[in-house]
Amino acid sequence: MATYLCGLLAWRSTWRTSLMALTVVACSPLAAADASWPARPITLIIPFAAGGGTDSIARQIGKHLSDRLGQPVIVDNRGGAGGAIGAAAVAKAAPDGYTLLFATSTFATNAAIEPKLPFDPATDFAPVAMIGRGPLLVVASQGLGVKRLADLGPAAKAKPGGLDFCSAGNGSINHLAGEMFRQKTGMEMTHVPFKGSAPALVDLLAGRVDLFFATVPTIQSHLVGGKLTPLAVTSASRSPLFPDLPTLAEAGVPGMEVSTWWGVLAPAKTPAALVEALNEAVNQAAATEPVKERLLQEGADLVSLTPAGFGDELRKELALWREVASRPGMQLR
């Protein structure tokens, strides 16, 4: 009898343990999704040309997603129109979890200045996950002769036509950050758009333009040897990569906080269970080396948001940049 009771108790313990394990698995986002998903390769569209920091991060995210989901993740670069071509492809794709957009802050800034996009940025996408945020650096050409942000006001008054600032193109984060700075300070400034950050940087180094509101990976290697003069960071607090560089608020421009960000979007009406499963997979990929280290090296703060949390942030971004774009003096050329 004792042997029988011990066996019964052992069986009940094993049954309970198995039941608990099954419950955990059944409650996971991946299990809650369609049992057959993913059954084929997933396409991750990058709305920019191949090469550069964004492309590299997206490819690393894609590799980790492939390892976790057990299906190839095909990276598809579809650049052009400020990212609108790639975004439109995702907006029109089937909402089945097989087509995703690797979005950046340009998704919101470009939408702010383009009234006739082939999609609605607020309703045609399902936010999946935001993986990181990073500051911009306000950088001056050496020839401008300024040392601090406070020197820009006198420099603008002394130069006929004021200062000019370069960007990666109309609607880029560099463009709208410069416009916001102009609006906050009242300085006379002219926007000079380029077809990408690389040619903009060439003219900044040559002294043909005065300022650049640049992302950290674009500008970081050019800050050694006095080639350029960093003046401030656009984040709310100082960057660990540049601890001696003041924030804009510390430098005399309060109320201006700007960051670039990276995230993943799916087509609208993608089932909530698939979005949750993708959120879990993307967040885990972003927290894994070398993605984590790459983001930190670029001055970014790691972010792990729910789909709803990312949606809230995206709405704030769209509202912010639409307000900037609607103010008098907005320059598009």
Buried (B, 14 or more C-beta within 10 A) or exposed (E): EEEEEEEEEEEEEEEEEEEEEEEEEEEEBBEBBEEEBBEEEBBBBBBBEEEBBBBBBBBBBBBBBBEBBEBBBBBBBBBEBBBBBBBBBBBEBEBBBBBBBBBBBBBBBBBBBBEEBBBEBEEBBBBBBBBBBBBBBBBBBBBBEBEEBEBBBEBBEEEEEBBBBBBBBBBBBBBBBBBBBBBBBEBBBBBBBBEBBEEBBEBBBEEEBBBBBBBBBBBBEBBEEEEBBBBBBBBEEBBEBBEEBBBBBBBBBEEBBBBBBBBBBBBBEBBEBBBBBBBBBBBBBBBBEEBBEBBBBBBBBBBBBBBEBBBEBBBEBBEBBBEBBEEEEBBEE
